[in-house]
Amino acid sequence: MSQWTNWAGTASARPRRVHRPTDTAELCAIVAETAERGGRIRPLGSGHSFSPIAAADDDTDVIDLSAFTGIVSADAGNGLVTVRSGTTLRELNTLLAALDLALTNLGDIDAQTIAGAISTGTHGTGARFGGLATQVEALELVTADGSVLTCSPTERPELFDAARVGLGALGVISAVTLRCEPAFLLEAHESPQPLDRVLTDFHALADSTDHFEFYWFPYGRNALVKRNTRLPVGTPARPLSPVRRFLDYTLMENAAFGGLCRLSRAVPRLAPTLGALASSALSTRRYSDASYRVFTTQRLVRFVETEYAVPRESVLDVLAELRALVPRLRHPVAFPVEVRVAAADDIWLSTAYGRDTAYVAVHQYVGMPYEEYFTEFARIAASVGGRPHWGKMHPLDADELRHLYPRFDDFRRMRAALDPGGVFSNAHLDRILGKPSEQNDSAGLVGPTFRS
């Protein structure tokens, strides 16, 4: 691999060497050898993070997990499935469906590996549901000395609370045990509604819908409201026809929308008009299908993104400021804003740690200026204690982030204990966490709780 670049083109690297393990013993040997020679190594997922969290610095090796996939074991009766860490969500959904199982919640992109998705705090939407990491029942982790640690709510519970959203800083996840549920159908109801009405009804919509979100097209008056409702067992599916799916998703949401974005990039002064046009062209659709087919959507139009998790009670204030910001920007916006919700959880570096959360994601089409937009949005989010998504673009460093997470210093001490030499570090992790060698008070973390 001469050069690695992520999906959005916002991060690239020239790794020293690429390792492609096919079993855990080989993975352990690779990590141990790297540590012995004083090197560094980073695991590669599918490159769907917009931040350089997976990027290898100069003279750093990478672990390509694309051959480290598939189900290790399954207890379908209890809903427990253990999978190798390089398994993509798309592959995992298919494997679970064959077992008549499903993940409780998903985001709208399924290209990520399961390890990458949980490590960066990937989430879907739903006021009663947490992010993907809350569905994890146990983890197997290869640590900096090449040994294997397992953790769960009953085995090394503090490590479990840290490693579920571990940023790849504590070790290389080799296997993930997931708590699944019986396969279920979702009814999707998608419709354009006036943005003002959506904001007025926001909390009622979020509380009354299993999985609620909306997209707001800047310069338009309408939002696309998406309400996904769980259906009773035995309800027949009524999926979109192949023709309707092609027209709505392939033609309109990808080809036609991509054309509008390219025109906006070529002639920026047209972007507000084109955004209003996209808002007015939204259509209604209603269908039901297997949950993973409703949760996920193919994304062919490339963009850059930043996203902040804000206290749910503050989201309307954040959106009001964002609406006021967009017309003042020097460069127009060609992509919609996405708003979702999630329940509070207890994972140390989860963006929803300790509070019910609303997620506000802002995007820009690739090749269009985004710096002012993202910087000003970060300022708005910071005013209410917004936490940036770990896999998306943001300017915060360790000193700023530690004030946003009550267990941030605990996580850093654990990192220093498990990886004191920074085997799994890169420049980005050193910025957002500090260097492992700079952490203090790590002595109490290494003991029976963490070592076999």
N, C-alpha and C positions, 0 to 999 in steps of 0.2 A: 504494500500500500504506500504509494509515493506521497499522496496527500489525501486527508480525510476532510470532508466538508459536511456540515449538517444540512438538514432538509431546507432550511430557510436561507442558507448561505451567510449566516451571521457569525459562524465560528468555523475555523479550519485548523488543521494540525498536520505536521509531518512526523509521524511516530518513528521512533528508532527501529522498532521491530513489532511485528504483529504475531500474536499467539492465537491459535485456534483449538482450544482444548475440546475433547469429546467426552471426558468423564471427570469426576471430582478429583481423583488421584492426580491426574495430569494437571488440573487447575491448581491444586495445592503445590505441586512441584514447581510450576511456573512462578507462583508468588514467592515461594521460599528461595528460589534461585535469584530472583530479582532483589529480594531483601539482603541476601548474603553478599551480593556485589555492590550494595549501596545504591541501587537504582530505584526508579519509580515506575509505576504501572497504573493504567486506568482501564476499567471495563468499558467497552463500547456497547451501546444499545442500538437503536435504529436511527439515531440522529435526529429525533423529533423535538429535542429541547432547543429552545431559541438562545439560551444562555450557553457559554462555553464550559458547562459543568463536566462534560465528557471529554473535552479537548485535551490531548496529550501535549505537554510542553516539549521543547527540544530535549533530545536524549531520553525521552520517556517511552516505554513500551506500552502497547495496548493489548487487551484481551478481547478478541472477537468471539462473541458467544452465539453466533448464528448457527453453529452446529451443536450447541448445547441446549437442546429443546426436547419437548415432549413430556408426557405424563410419567412420573416415577411410580406413583401408587394412587389408588382411588378407593374410598369407602363411600360409595354412592348413597348407601342407606343413611349415613350420618352427614352427608353433604361435604365430606372432606376430600380434597384432591391436592396432591403434591405434584408440582411441575418444575422442570428445570428452568433456570433463570432466563435463558435466552429465548424462551417461547414468546412469540408475539401475541398480543391480545386477539388478533384476528384468528390465529391458529388455535389459541386457547378456547375461544368461543365455539369453534367447530368441534373441538374435542369434548367440551362440556356438553354440547347439544347431543352428541352421540351417547352420553351417559344420562340423558334426560335431566341435566343440571344447567344452572346459569349463574353468572355473577349477579349480585344484588343490584349493583349500580355500575355504570360505565360513563366515560366521557364520550365525545363525539368522534374521536379519532382512535383507530384500533391498530395502528402501525407500530406502536411502542412495544418493547419487550416488557414482560411482567415485572422484571427487576427494575428496569428504568422507570416504569410508570409509578411503582410504589415509592421508589427512592426519591423522586422529585415531587411527590405529593399530588399526582394526577387525581382529578376528581370529576364527578358528573354533577348532577343537580338533584335536589330533593330535600325539603326542609327536615325530613325525618331520617335522612341517610347521610353517612359520612363518605369520605373519599375512598379510593380503592384500597389504601393501606388499612382501613378499618375492617376489611374483609380478610385480612391475613390472620391465620391461626398459629403459624409457626414459621421460623426462618432457619435456614442453614447458611452459615457465613464462613468464608475462608478468610482468616485474619492475616496480619502482616508477617507472621512467622511461618505461614503455610499450614497452620492447624485449622481444624474445623470446629466451630462452635454452633450449637443449636440453641434457640431461644423461643420462648412462648410465654403466655401469661403465668405459667407455673414453673418454668425453667429459665433462669436468668431473666426475670421479668423486667428489670430496668434496662438491660440490653435490648430486650424486645421492644420496649417503648421508645428507645432511641433509634433502633435499626430499621423499623418499618418505614420511616422517612429518613434515611441515613445519608443521602446525597453521595453515596459511593465513598464516603470518608472513613467508614469503620471497617471495611473489608469488601470482598467480592461476594455478593449473594450467589449461592450455587443452587439453592432450591427454595421454593415458596409453597407453603401449605395454605390453601384457601378454604374458607368456610363458604360454601355455595348453597344455593337453594334449589328446589325443584324448578325445572324450566317453566317459564310463564310467558304469557302474551302481554303486550302493551298496546293500548289503543292510542294512536297519535292523532291529536287534533291541532292543526297548525293554521293560524289565521292572522291576517293583518288587522291591527286595531290602532286607534289613535294613541300616540305615545302618552299624552296627558292622562288618558283614561287608564292606561296600563300602570302608570306610576301611582295614580290615586288608589287603584285596587291591588297594588303590588303585594302587600302582606297577606291579604285575603286570598289572592291567587296562589301564592306560595304555600299557604297553610292548607288549602283545600285541594291541591293537586299533588299527586305522588311525585312527579318529576316536572318541575316548571322552569322555564327559562324564556328570555326574549332577546331579540336582536333589534337594535336601533340603528337605522341608517342615517348618519349625520346629514343634515340639510333636508331630511324628510320629516313628515308629520306622523308617519305610521311606524309601528314596530311589528315585527313578526313574532307572535306569541306561540310558544310550543308547549302544549300540555299533554304529557304522557301518563296514561292511567293504567294501572294494573287490572287485568281482567280475571274474573273467576275461572277456576279450573274447569275445563270442558267447553269453554266458549270457543266457537269456531273462528279461525283467523280469516280476516278479510284484507289481504295484502294488496298493495298497489299492483296494477297490471304491469307487465314488462314495458308496455308502451308508455304508460303514465310515469313509471319510474324513470325511464330514459328521458322523457320530455322534461320532467321536473328537476331531476338531479343532474343528469349528464348534460343536457342541453341548456337549461336555464341557470342552474346554480353553479355550473362550472364553465361551459363554453360561452354562454351569453354574458354572464357576469364577468368572466375573465376578459371578454372583449371590452366591456365598459371600463374595467380597471386599466387596461392597456391604453385606451383612449384618454383616460384621466391622466395617466403618466405622460403621454405624449403632449397633451394640451391641458395643463393643470387648471386653467381658468374655467374649463368645462366641468370639473369635478363636482362642484355643488349642484349643477343642473342634472348631471348624470346620477348623483346620489339621490336627488329628489325623484328622478325617474324610476330608479330601482325600488325606492320605497313605495311608489304608487303602483308598481307592477306586481306587488306581492299577491299571491293567490291563496285560497283556502284548500286544504286537503285533509281528509280523514281516512284513516286505515288502521288495521291492526295486524301485528306480525310477531314473530319471536322477539323477545326483548332485545337481544343484541343487534338485530336488524333495524330496530327502531332507534336505539341509543346512538348507533354509529352512522356516520355519513362519509362518503368518499370526498376528499378534499384535493382537488387538482390545481386550484388557483393558489399560488404561493404568496405568502405574506410574512411580515414580522409582527411580533406580539409582545406586549407587556400585560401583566394581570396582577391585580391586588385583591387580597382578601380583606374585607372591611367588616367591622361589627354590623350585623344585619340591621340594627336600629339606626345606623348612620348612612345606609346606602342611598336613600332618597336625597340627602344633602349632597353626597358625592356626585350623584347624577345631575343634580341641579347645577353644580359648579362645572361639571364636564360639558353640559349643554351650553353654558355661557362661554366656555373656553373655545369651543370649536370655531365659531365665527371670527374669533380674534387671531387665529393662527395665521402665520405668514404663508404657510403651505397648506393646501386643502387636504382633506382626508377622503380616501376612496374605499374604505372598508368599514363594515358595521361594528358596533360595540355589542358585546355579548354579556348578559347578566344572568347569573345563576345563584343558587343557595345551597347551603349544606348545614348539617347538624354539628354541634360541638363534639370534639373528641379529646382523647388524653395522650395523643402521640406527641412526643416532645417538640419536634420541629414541624408538625403539621400546621398548615396555615389556619386551620380551624381549631387549634388547641384552645380549649377552655371557653369557647364562645360560639354561639350560633353566628353563621357567617354568610355574607353575600360576596360573590365574586364578580368583579367588573374587569372585563378584558377589552383592551383597545388594540386595534390592529392597523397596519398600513400595508398597502400593496408593495411588493418588492420593487426596489428601485426608486421609490418616492421618498422624499424627506420625512423623517419621523422623529428626529431628535427633540425638537421643540415640543411636539405633541406629547411624547412619552415623558419628557422632563416635567412638564407642567402637570400632567396627570399624576406623576409620582408625588408632586408637592400637594396636590389635592388629597390623595390617599393618605399621605403622611399626617395630615391634620387630624385624622380620626384614628390613627394607629394602624394604618393599613400594612399588611404583610405581603411582600412580593412573592409570587409563585416562583419556586426554586428552579423550574425549568424554563423560565421566561426572562426577558431582558429587564434589568433593573440596575440602578447605580449604587445600591447600599453596600456598606462594608460591615465588618464584624462589630465595630463599635456602635453602629446604628442598629443593627439587627438584634443585638443582645438585649436592647430595651423593649423589644417586641415579643420576646419569648421568655416566659418565666423559667424554663428549664434549659435555656441556651448555654449557660456556663456549665451545667451538668453534662450536656452533650459534648462540649469542648473538652472537658476533663476526661470523658470516656474515650474520645478520639485520641487524646494524648496517651492514655493508658494502653489502648489496643494498637495504636500505630505511632509510637513515639518518634520513629525516624521519618515519618511522612512518606511511606512507601506508596500510599494511594493518593498523594496530594497532587495538585496542579496549581497554577497561578490563580485560577478562579476560586478554588476552595480556600487558598490562603487569604484571599481578599475577604471572603464572606464569613470565614470561621477563624482566621488567624492561623499562624503556623503551629503545628502540634508542639514543637519545642518551646513555644512561648506560653503554653497553658500551664497552670499551676494547680497544686492540690489534687494531683491525680492518684496519689498513693492509695487512697481508700477504695479505689475502683477495681483494683486487680486482686482477686482473691477467689474464694470458692464460688461466689456468685457468677463470675465471668470465666473462670478457667476450669477445664475438666480435671 
